Amino acid sequence: MTDDTANPFRFPAVRSRKVTAAFDGGRLTSDGGVLLLAQAERAMGICRRLAACIADPRDPGRVIHALPDILRARVFAIACGYEDADDLDALRDDPGFRLALGKLPGSGAGLASQPTMSRWENAPTTRELAKLMAAMIDIYCASYPTSPAAVTLDIDDTCDVVHGYQQLSFWNGHHGERCFLPIHVYDTASGRPVAMLLRTGKTPSGAEAAGHIRRLVRHIRRHWPDTHLTIRGDGHYGRPEVMAFCEAYGIDYVFGLPTNAALRADPAIVAVADTCAVKRAEEQRVILRNYAETRYGAKSWKGQRRVVARIEASTLGMDIRYVVTSLTQGSAEHIYDTLYCARGQAENLIKRHKTQLASDRTSCRSANANQMRLILHTAAYWLLWRIQQEIPKSAALAVAEFATIRLRLLKVAARVIESATRIRIAFASACPDAATFKAVATNLRPAPT
């Protein structure tokens, strides 16, 4: 501590007693829950997997900070709410972070500094980034103890506003911003992240979207050759190239479909829409919903496909939304309300990724460095997800957002006491989530060997 911060300062008196304070408490950490992150990372092996994808040209005899430890420090800091590498300079000697990285709290070199972090964010080549993204898919598949019978993957892009002229930044007229449009893929039913790809700020073409999905499916199939896959997305991904690929490889899909004159004039849909509007008026309802389906084939399609329409008549007029799907089973209502509308949860997961883990902090000039940042923030997402899985289901935090889990389980003050033979971590006696914290730590403890 500097002399300025160690100098005492005052607070208002309490019952005629002076209250003074100073930053001289010794080995205290405000992030005691970083030890939970360390246990989760050790169980999943995320940083070890990522480090194996990056070449390390340093002389082994002069290395102070191993590459996996550098990545661990960065990922732990992101999960604890320190999204900038600059924060690592202040955390170098934090006793909680030192213990999380296997270092003694009072001796030895501190954690890697901000310049070291920034160098490694910029170090991976394009080929190494491809390996890193493949490793993230490996982590997703390994998170299941056995191959699931079926999974539904939600794919969507999101606006990532830039404040400069970074590589791949592009003006997007729909959002009215210069931005990236990174693609996010989630296993929405379980909240697992699958893949995150930084890309330019324009809507992906059918060929581009099909290429990304093809590479994703090919890699998943290496782990799960028999798992039934369903791809779900909005109208950006309901392209003929994507649907043709899915049909050729036995993958089901549910995609949004933009309206056009042919769909609006389809006799099956028009008949249900007219009936819905008349019934709403006769019963004097504010809103009435119905469903219809038809076989439709655009000129760019190889044939006709099943199209489901959600028809909503209200006092404001008629609103019809369309979905195209390869599924043959299930009613039109089930396809739209139960299957397609469930993709709204993927948008919530994207918001969690961006707002609670600051994954839109893509302020590097290099596109490769920004992609590396996206991977690191996704690794932090995985650690918080793993901690959430270990919270007892009866606890309120079992369904909490990541920001709440961070506040209640990670941002926990602790005193670190080191002696010749042991290290003791003293948490606050009045910690409101002490039982949950202890349960998570116990559940994440490695099995004895």
C-alpha positions in Angstrom: 0.0 0.0 0.0 1.1 3.6 -0.7 1.4 6.1 2.1 -1.7 7.9 0.8 -4.0 4.9 1.0 -2.6 3.8 4.4 -3.2 7.2 6.0 -6.3 7.1 8.2 -9.5 8.9 7.4 -12.7 9.5 9.4 -16.3 8.6 9.3 -19.1 10.2 11.4 -18.9 9.3 15.1 -21.0 6.6 16.6 -22.3 7.1 20.1 -19.6 9.7 20.9 -16.8 7.4 19.7 -14.6 8.5 16.8 -14.6 6.2 13.7 -11.3 6.1 11.7 -10.3 3.9 8.8 -7.3 3.1 6.7 -6.4 0.6 4.0 -3.9 -1.2 6.3 -5.8 -4.4 7.2 -3.1 -6.7 5.8 -3.8 -9.8 3.8 -7.5 -9.3 3.0 -9.2 -10.1 -0.2 -12.6 -8.8 -1.4 -12.9 -11.7 -3.8 -12.8 -14.8 -1.6 -15.0 -16.6 -4.0 -12.2 -16.7 -6.6 -11.2 -20.0 -4.8 -14.5 -21.4 -6.0 -13.6 -20.4 -9.6 -10.3 -22.1 -9.2 -12.0 -25.3 -8.2 -14.4 -25.1 -11.1 -11.6 -24.4 -13.5 -9.5 -27.3 -12.2 -12.5 -29.6 -12.6 -13.1 -28.5 -16.2 -9.5 -27.9 -17.3 -10.6 -25.0 -19.4 -7.4 -22.9 -19.3 -5.1 -25.9 -19.7 -7.1 -26.8 -22.9 -6.9 -23.3 -24.2 -3.2 -22.9 -23.4 -2.4 -26.1 -25.3 -3.7 -24.4 -28.5 -1.2 -21.5 -28.4 2.5 -21.7 -29.2 4.7 -20.5 -26.4 8.1 -19.3 -27.9 9.5 -18.2 -24.6 12.7 -19.7 -23.1 11.4 -22.2 -20.5 14.3 -21.4 -18.2 13.3 -17.8 -18.0 9.5 -18.2 -17.7 8.0 -16.8 -14.5 4.3 -17.1 -15.4 3.2 -20.3 -17.2 0.7 -19.7 -20.0 -2.1 -21.6 -18.3 -1.7 -19.4 -15.2 -1.8 -16.2 -17.3 -5.0 -17.3 -18.8 -6.4 -18.4 -15.4 -5.7 -15.0 -13.9 -7.4 -13.3 -16.8 -10.5 -15.5 -16.8 -10.8 -15.4 -13.0 -10.7 -11.6 -13.1 -13.4 -11.4 -15.8 -15.6 -13.7 -13.7 -15.1 -11.5 -10.7 -16.1 -8.4 -12.6 -12.7 -7.1 -13.7 -13.1 -7.1 -17.4 -10.0 -5.0 -18.3 -6.5 -6.3 -18.3 -5.5 -3.1 -16.5 -7.2 -4.4 -13.4 -4.6 -7.2 -13.1 -1.9 -4.7 -12.1 -4.0 -4.0 -8.9 -4.7 -7.7 -8.3 -1.2 -9.0 -8.7 -0.7 -9.3 -4.9 -4.3 -10.0 -3.9 -4.0 -13.0 -1.6 -7.2 -14.6 -2.9 -6.1 -14.5 -6.5 -2.6 -15.8 -5.5 -4.1 -18.8 -3.7 -6.4 -19.4 -6.7 -3.3 -19.7 -8.9 -1.5 -22.0 -6.5 0.9 -19.3 -5.1 1.6 -18.6 -1.5 -0.1 -15.3 -0.4 3.0 -13.7 1.1 6.0 -14.9 -1.0 7.2 -15.4 -4.5 6.4 -13.4 -7.7 3.0 -11.8 -8.0 0.5 -12.5 -10.8 1.2 -11.5 -14.4 0.9 -7.8 -15.1 -1.3 -6.0 -17.6 1.4 -5.8 -20.3 1.9 -9.6 -20.1 -1.9 -10.1 -20.4 -2.2 -7.8 -23.3 0.7 -9.5 -25.2 -1.0 -12.9 -24.8 -4.4 -11.5 -25.9 -2.6 -10.4 -29.1 -0.4 -13.5 -29.5 -2.7 -16.2 -31.1 -2.6 -16.5 -34.9 -5.7 -17.1 -37.0 -4.9 -20.8 -37.1 -4.5 -20.9 -33.3 -7.8 -19.1 -32.8 -9.5 -21.8 -34.9 -8.0 -24.4 -32.5 -9.2 -22.4 -29.5 -12.7 -22.2 -30.9 -12.6 -26.0 -31.5 -11.4 -26.4 -27.9 -14.4 -24.5 -26.7 -16.7 -27.0 -28.5 -14.7 -29.8 -26.9 -15.4 -28.2 -23.5 -19.1 -28.1 -24.3 -19.2 -31.7 -25.3 -17.1 -32.8 -22.3 -19.6 -31.0 -20.0 -22.0 -33.9 -20.6 -21.1 -37.1 -18.7 -22.5 -39.1 -21.6 -23.7 -38.3 -25.1 -27.2 -36.9 -25.0 -29.9 -38.4 -27.2 -30.8 -35.0 -28.6 -29.9 -31.3 -28.2 -31.3 -28.1 -29.6 -28.7 -25.5 -30.5 -29.8 -21.8 -30.8 -27.8 -19.6 -33.1 -28.1 -15.8 -33.2 -26.0 -12.7 -33.7 -25.9 -9.6 -31.6 -24.8 -6.0 -32.0 -21.4 -5.3 -30.5 -20.9 -1.6 -30.8 -17.3 -0.4 -31.5 -15.9 3.0 -30.7 -13.2 3.3 -33.3 -12.1 1.6 -36.5 -11.2 -1.8 -35.4 -10.7 -4.6 -37.9 -14.0 -6.1 -39.0 -16.1 -3.2 -37.7 -18.8 -2.2 -40.2 -21.6 0.3 -40.3 -25.0 -1.5 -39.7 -28.0 0.5 -40.9 -30.5 -1.5 -38.9 -28.7 -0.8 -35.6 -27.5 2.6 -36.6 -24.1 1.9 -35.3 -20.6 0.9 -36.4 -20.3 -2.5 -34.9 -19.5 -6.2 -35.0 -22.2 -8.8 -35.3 -20.7 -11.8 -33.4 -22.5 -15.1 -33.7 -23.4 -16.9 -30.4 -24.5 -20.5 -30.2 -26.0 -21.9 -27.0 -27.5 -25.1 -25.8 -30.4 -23.1 -24.4 -32.1 -25.9 -22.4 -29.1 -26.2 -20.1 -27.6 -22.7 -20.5 -24.4 -24.0 -21.9 -22.3 -21.9 -24.3 -21.2 -23.7 -27.4 -19.4 -21.3 -29.7 -18.8 -17.6 -30.1 -17.5 -16.1 -33.3 -16.5 -12.5 -33.9 -17.5 -11.3 -37.4 -18.1 -8.1 -39.3 -21.1 -5.9 -38.6 -23.3 -7.1 -41.5 -25.9 -9.8 -41.6 -24.4 -13.1 -42.5 -25.2 -14.4 -45.9 -26.7 -17.9 -46.5 -23.4 -19.3 -47.6 -21.6 -17.8 -44.6 -24.1 -19.1 -42.1 -24.1 -22.5 -43.7 -20.3 -22.6 -43.5 -20.3 -21.8 -39.8 -23.0 -24.4 -39.0 -21.2 -27.0 -41.1 -18.0 -26.6 -39.2 -19.8 -26.6 -35.8 -21.8 -29.7 -36.6 -18.7 -31.5 -38.0 -16.8 -30.9 -34.8 -19.7 -31.9 -32.5 -20.1 -35.1 -34.5 -16.6 -36.2 -33.6 -17.8 -36.5 -30.0 -21.5 -37.3 -30.5 -22.0 -39.3 -33.8 -25.5 -40.5 -32.8 -26.9 -37.4 -31.1 -29.9 -35.9 -32.8 -29.3 -32.2 -33.5 -31.8 -29.5 -34.0 -30.8 -26.0 -35.1 -33.0 -23.0 -34.2 -32.7 -19.4 -35.2 -34.4 -16.3 -36.5 -34.9 -15.3 -40.1 -31.2 -14.5 -40.6 -30.5 -18.2 -40.6 -33.6 -19.4 -42.5 -31.6 -19.4 -45.7 -31.8 -22.0 -48.5 -28.1 -22.9 -48.0 -28.6 -23.6 -44.3 -31.8 -25.6 -44.8 -30.3 -27.6 -47.6 -27.2 -28.5 -45.5 -29.4 -29.5 -42.5 -31.6 -31.7 -44.7 -28.6 -33.4 -46.3 -27.0 -34.3 -43.0 -30.2 -35.3 -41.1 -30.4 -32.3 -38.8 -33.7 -30.8 -37.9 -34.3 -27.0 -38.0 -36.8 -24.4 -36.9 -36.1 -21.0 -38.5 -38.0 -17.7 -38.7 -39.2 -16.9 -42.2 -39.7 -13.3 -43.4 -43.1 -12.6 -44.9 -43.7 -12.0 -48.6 -46.6 -11.6 -51.0 -46.9 -15.3 -51.7 -47.2 -16.2 -48.0 -49.7 -13.4 -47.4 -51.9 -14.8 -50.3 -51.6 -18.4 -49.3 -55.2 -19.8 -49.2 -54.7 -21.9 -46.1 -53.3 -19.0 -44.1 -55.8 -16.4 -45.5 -58.7 -18.7 -44.5 -57.6 -19.0 -40.9 -56.7 -15.4 -40.7 -60.1 -14.3 -41.9 -61.9 -16.6 -39.5 -59.7 -15.4 -36.6 -60.5 -11.7 -37.4 -64.2 -12.3 -37.6 -64.3 -14.4 -34.4 -62.4 -11.7 -32.5 -64.8 -9.0 -33.7 -67.9 -11.1 -32.9 -66.6 -11.9 -29.4 -65.3 -8.4 -28.9 -61.9 -9.5 -27.7 -58.9 -7.3 -27.6 -56.7 -10.0 -29.1 -57.2 -13.5 -30.5 -54.5 -15.9 -31.7 -54.7 -18.9 -34.0 -52.3 -21.0 -36.0 -52.1 -22.4 -39.5 -49.7 -24.3 -41.7 -49.0 -24.8 -45.4 -46.5 -26.2 -47.8 -44.4 -23.4 -49.4 -41.5 -23.3 -51.7 -39.6 -20.1 -52.7 -37.9 -19.8 -56.1 -34.5 -20.2 -54.4 -35.5 -23.4 -52.6 -35.2 -26.9 -54.1 -38.7 -27.8 -53.1 -41.6 -27.1 -50.8 -41.1 -27.1 -47.0 -43.5 -27.0 -44.0 -44.3 -23.4 -43.0 -46.2 -22.6 -39.8 -48.0 -19.3 -39.3 -48.9 -17.6 -36.0 -51.9 -15.4 -36.6 -52.9 -12.7 -34.2 -55.9 -10.5 -34.7 -56.3 -7.5 -32.4 -57.9 -4.1 -32.3 -54.7 -2.8 -33.9 -55.0 -5.1 -36.9 -53.6 -8.4 -38.1 -50.1 -9.7 -37.3 -48.8 -12.9 -38.9 -45.4 -14.5 -38.2 -44.0 -17.4 -40.1 -41.6 -20.3 -39.2 -40.1 -22.9 -41.6 -39.2 -26.3 -40.2 -38.1 -29.7 -41.2 -40.1 -31.3 -38.3 -43.1 -33.3 -39.5 -44.5 -34.1 -36.0 -46.4 -31.7 -33.8 -49.2 -29.2 -34.4 -48.6 -25.7 -35.7 -49.2 -24.3 -32.3 -46.6 -26.6 -30.7 -44.0 -25.8 -33.4 -44.4 -22.0 -32.9 -45.2 -21.5 -29.2 -43.3 -24.4 -27.6 -40.3 -24.9 -30.0 -39.7 -21.6 -31.8 -40.5 -19.2 -29.1 -38.2 -21.0 -26.7 -35.3 -19.4 -28.6 -36.1 -16.3 -26.7 -34.0 -17.8 -23.9 -31.0 -17.7 -26.1 -31.4 -13.9 -26.3 -31.4 -13.8 -22.5 -28.1 -15.8 -22.5 -26.6 -13.4 -25.0 -27.5 -10.5 -22.7 -26.0 -12.4 -19.8 -22.8 -12.9 -21.8 -22.6 -9.2 -22.8 -23.9 -7.3 -19.8 -22.8 -9.5 -16.9 -19.5 -10.7 -18.3 -18.7 -7.6 -20.5 -18.0 -9.8 -23.5 -18.7 -6.8 -25.7 -15.5 -5.2 -24.4 -13.9 -5.8 -27.8 -11.8 -2.6 -28.0 -8.6 -4.0 -29.4 -7.6 -2.9 -32.9 -6.8 -6.4 -34.1 -9.7 -8.7 -34.9 -7.7 -11.7 -33.7 -7.2 -10.0 -30.3 -10.9 -9.3 -30.0 -11.7 -12.9 -30.9 -9.3 -14.0 -28.2 -11.2 -11.7 -25.7 -14.5 -13.3 -26.7 -13.0 -16.7 -26.0 -11.7 -15.7 -22.6 -15.1 -14.2 -21.6 -16.8 -17.4 -22.7 -14.4 -19.3 -20.5 -15.4 -17.1 -17.6 -19.1 -17.9 -18.5 -18.3 -21.6 -18.2 -16.8 -21.2 -14.7 -19.9 -19.3 -13.4 -22.1 -21.8 -15.1 -20.3 -24.7 -13.4 -20.6 -23.0 -10.0 -24.3 -22.5 -10.6 -24.7 -26.2 -11.3 -23.1 -27.0 -7.9 -25.5 -24.8 -5.9 -28.1 -26.8 -4.0 -31.4 -26.8 -5.9 -33.2 -25.7 -2.8 -31.1 -22.5 -2.5 -32.4 -19.3 -4.1 -29.1 -18.8 -5.9 -29.7 -22.0 -7.9 -31.7 -20.0 -10.5 -29.9 -16.6 -10.0 -28.2 -14.6 -12.7 -24.5 -14.6 -12.9 -24.3 -11.0 -11.6 -26.1 -12.1 -8.4 -23.9 -15.2 -8.0 -20.9 -13.0 -8.4 -22.2 -10.5 -5.8 -23.2 -13.2 -3.3 -20.5 -15.9 -3.7 -17.5 -14.3 -5.3 -17.3 -10.9 -3.9 -16.9 -12.3 -0.4 -14.3 -10.6 2.0 -11.8 -12.9 3.6 -8.6 -12.6 5.7 -5.8 -14.9 4.6 -3.6 -16.1 7.5 -0.4 -17.9 6.6 1.8 -19.8 9.1 4.7 -22.2 8.6 2.5 -25.2 8.1 -0.9 -24.0 7.0 -3.0 -21.3 5.3 -6.3 -20.3 6.9 -8.9 -18.3 5.1 -11.2 -16.5 7.5 -14.5 -15.5 6.0 -17.0 -13.1 7.6 -19.0 -14.7 10.3 -22.1 -12.9 9.2 -21.8 -13.9 5.5 -25.5 -14.4 4.5 -24.7 -17.2 2.0 -22.2 -19.1 4.1 -24.1 -22.4 3.8 -24.4 -22.1 0.0 -20.7 -21.2 -0.3 -19.6 -24.2 1.8 -21.9 -26.5 -0.2 -20.4 -25.3 -3.5 -16.9 -25.7 -2.2 -17.6 -29.2 -1.0 -19.3 -30.2 -4.3 -16.4 -28.9 -6.3 -13.7 -30.6 -4.2 -11.8 -33.2 -6.3 -12.4 -36.8 -5.4 -9.5 -38.4 -3.4 -7.1 -40.4 -5.5 
